Amino acid sequence: MFTYDNVTFHWLGHDGFRIEAGPLVIYIDPFKLSPAAVKPASLVLLTHEHFDHCSVEDLRKVVTPTTTVICPQECLSALSKVRPGDVIPVRPGEKRSVAGITVSAVSAYNVNKYRDPATKQVFHPKVDEKVGYVLDVGSVRVYHAGDTDNIPEMARISCDIALLPVSGTYVMTAEEAADAARAIKPKVAIPMHYGSIVGDDSNAKTFERLLAGSGIRVEILKKE
């Protein structure tokens, strides 16, 4: 758990977070939730349709008839099995406001992580319009990168807290994530996308080591 200016971040493993600010409970990509991690959600943000980011089993644990879900178009069929109060589809570059939270969808895609190196087929193609999010929670601006490489669009992102994948294979390596953090210049960087499916604590520690002396505070959170 980490608190910054009255906004509390709980890392739920992999790319999953629960962010709390007063009565607001915001989930991003909940996956394999422990019983202790489950609370009724005010808002859920999904980055893309892969099972470890758009998990119907986990969404059913936190989504209620008053929950709003923001997601790419590709998640809509899965959400028909969950039935939240409202579903708002987004594409990169679009902005939405829910419960006093401003949410901007931003690009998330691979440039050098290949499903098929022979054909240069990547795991997360830009054409699919998978997303990350920049959200303003009170006075705190948070960037959740989603499943992505270090892409040019990141240089235009301004945030206080950056949640960045570090495990490689499907997303940035720790080295690439450190380069991305230097471009974004957040006050705090929190590594994610390790410890489940791919990656381990060493990726987070490498990320922290590479940013030592950069002026960017790295917080490695314990999975809840």
Residue, then its C-alpha position, 0 to 999 in steps of 0.5 A: m500500500f502506498t498513499y500520496d496526497n490522500v490517494t491510496f494505491h493497492w497493488l493487487g498483483h500483475d497489472g491490477f490496482r485498487i485506488e482509493a480516494g475518500p469514498l471512491v474505489i477505483y479498480i484497474d485490470p483486477f485479476k486473481l483477487s484475494p478475498a481481502a482485495v475485494k470491495p464494491a467498485s465505484l469505477v473500473l478501468l480495463t486496458h484490453e481484452h486479454f484474460d489477465h486484464c479483463s477477467v470476468e471472474d474477478l469483475r463479478k467480485v467487485v462490479t455492482p449495479t452502480t459501478t461504471v466500467i470504462c474500457p476499449q470496445e474489445c472488452l464489451s462482449a465480456l462485460s455482457k456477462v458482468r452487468p455493471g451499471d454503465v459501460i463507457p467504451v473508449r479509444p486512445g485520445e478520448k476523455r471521460s468524466v465519472a464521479g468527479i474523476t477525469v479519465s483519459a485513454v492513451s495508447a498502449y501497444n508493442v513495438n518489439k515484443y513479437r508473437d511471431p518474430a518472422t512476421k513481426q506480429v506483436f502481442h499488442p498491435k497498435v491497430d487494436e487500440k488497446v489503452g492505458y489511462v491517465l486519471d485525475v483523482g483529486s489533485v493527483r494525476v495517475y498514469h497506468a500504462g497498460d500492456t505496452d512498450n516504450i512508445p513515443e506517445m509516452a513523452r507527452i504524458s504528464c503525471d505524478i504517479a506512473l504505474l509501469p510494466v517491467s517484466g518484458t516478454y509482452v511489455m517493457t523490460a525493466e530497462e525499457a521501463a526505466d527509460a520511459a520513466r525518465a521521459i515521463k518524469p513522474k514524482v513516483a514510479i510503481p512497477m507492475h506486470y510481474g509475479s504472475i504469468v511472467g516476471d518476478d521481484s528481480n524485475a522490480k528491483t532492477f527498475e528501482r536500481l536503474l532509476a537511483g539518482s534520477g529524482i524519481r522515487v520508486e515504490i515497490l508495493k507488496k501484493e495484497 
